[in-house]
Amino acid sequence: MGFFQIITNLTDYPIFVTAYADHAVEAFELHALDDVLKPIRTARLIKTMTGL
């Protein structure tokens, strides 16, 4: 089973952490809560986590 097949079977909303902005489109198509780019900025991660 591939990564995106696993993600589509989740019942929660995942947060993607990637090094590539082009993955954001795929992440949001899979109903991701957010897509955080590497290198992770603390303020950005806190913003994402408080949105839960």
Backbone bond lengths (Angstrom), bond angles and torsions (degrees), N, CA, C in turn:
res aa  C-N    CA-C-N  psi(-1)  N-CA   C-N-CA  omega(-1)  CA-C   N-CA-C  phi
1 M - - - 1.454 - - 1.532 107.50 -
2 G 1.319 116.74 132.58 1.453 121.61 -178.99 1.524 112.85 -83.36
3 F 1.315 115.05 168.15 1.467 121.76 -177.93 1.520 112.32 -55.55
4 F 1.325 117.23 -50.74 1.460 119.62 -176.65 1.524 112.22 -69.60
5 Q 1.321 118.08 -26.95 1.463 120.58 174.15 1.525 110.23 -67.85
6 I 1.319 116.93 -39.30 1.465 120.81 178.15 1.519 109.84 -64.92
7 I 1.329 117.03 -46.28 1.459 121.89 -178.15 1.523 111.41 -61.06
8 T 1.323 118.03 -39.28 1.463 120.02 -178.48 1.522 112.19 -67.27
9 N 1.322 118.15 -17.44 1.462 121.53 179.08 1.525 113.35 -92.49
10 L 1.330 117.79 -1.68 1.466 120.35 179.25 1.521 111.21 -72.77
11 T 1.312 115.82 148.06 1.459 119.75 176.63 1.522 111.51 -97.38
12 D 1.337 116.68 -17.28 1.466 121.18 176.91 1.520 109.10 -94.64
13 Y 1.311 115.25 170.35 1.452 120.49 178.42 1.522 109.13 -95.64
14 P 1.332 117.47 113.86 1.462 119.94 -176.70 1.527 112.33 -76.65
15 I 1.313 115.17 157.64 1.459 122.84 170.15 1.515 105.76 -111.31
16 F 1.320 116.40 120.26 1.450 121.09 179.31 1.523 109.22 -88.37
17 V 1.314 116.51 137.73 1.461 122.47 174.12 1.526 105.57 -124.14
18 T 1.326 115.45 109.78 1.458 120.39 -175.91 1.521 110.70 -134.49
19 A 1.311 114.94 167.15 1.462 120.67 177.56 1.529 110.99 -97.67
20 Y 1.320 116.96 -1.67 1.463 120.47 -173.53 1.526 111.55 -126.35
21 A 1.310 115.99 123.90 1.461 120.93 -179.05 1.527 111.91 -64.51
22 D 1.338 117.59 -26.32 1.472 118.79 -178.24 1.526 112.47 -65.64
23 H 1.318 117.92 -18.33 1.464 120.24 178.36 1.522 112.33 -77.19
24 A 1.299 117.74 -12.55 1.468 121.30 -178.80 1.526 111.25 -61.10
25 V 1.306 117.75 -40.92 1.466 120.83 179.89 1.517 110.01 -59.97
26 E 1.321 116.84 -48.17 1.467 120.45 178.75 1.524 110.98 -62.39
27 A 1.325 116.62 -40.06 1.465 120.49 -179.52 1.525 110.84 -60.65
28 F 1.319 116.93 -46.86 1.455 118.99 -177.92 1.523 112.50 -73.25
29 E 1.309 117.70 -26.25 1.466 120.38 172.39 1.524 110.62 -64.92
30 L 1.333 116.04 -27.04 1.469 121.54 178.14 1.526 111.75 -93.42
31 H 1.329 116.28 14.86 1.463 123.57 176.70 1.525 112.94 65.04
32 A 1.319 115.84 37.59 1.466 120.03 176.42 1.516 109.87 -66.60
33 L 1.305 115.68 146.67 1.456 120.90 175.74 1.518 109.81 -68.95
34 D 1.339 116.35 -37.75 1.460 120.56 179.91 1.523 109.20 -163.75
35 D 1.312 116.02 164.99 1.454 123.09 173.99 1.519 106.68 -128.74
36 V 1.324 116.38 109.01 1.464 122.45 -176.96 1.522 107.92 -99.85
37 L 1.314 116.08 128.14 1.457 120.72 -178.94 1.523 111.85 -87.68
38 K 1.336 115.16 144.20 1.457 121.43 173.16 1.518 108.21 -83.29
39 P 1.283 121.72 148.42 1.447 126.20 -6.63 1.524 110.47 -68.34
40 I 1.307 115.59 138.79 1.465 121.24 -174.82 1.519 110.00 -73.69
41 R 1.316 115.20 126.49 1.471 120.65 173.20 1.519 107.52 -91.30
42 T 1.301 116.35 133.10 1.464 122.34 -176.56 1.526 111.30 -55.60
43 A 1.319 117.44 -45.65 1.470 120.75 -178.42 1.527 111.37 -61.29
44 R 1.321 117.05 -37.41 1.472 121.25 -179.81 1.522 110.50 -68.84
45 L 1.313 117.00 -41.96 1.458 120.62 179.31 1.521 110.93 -66.30
46 I 1.324 117.36 -40.83 1.467 121.04 177.72 1.523 110.13 -62.17
47 K 1.321 117.42 -41.80 1.475 121.23 177.56 1.516 111.06 -59.34
48 T 1.318 116.32 -43.20 1.461 121.25 178.37 1.518 111.36 -64.70
49 M 1.306 116.71 -47.27 1.469 121.11 -176.48 1.531 111.79 -67.89
50 T 1.310 119.05 -33.01 1.470 119.78 179.13 1.527 110.94 -75.54
51 G 1.322 116.75 -15.37 1.460 120.48 176.44 1.514 113.26 -78.61
52 L 1.335 116.61 -7.27 1.460 120.37 178.91 1.488 108.37 -72.44
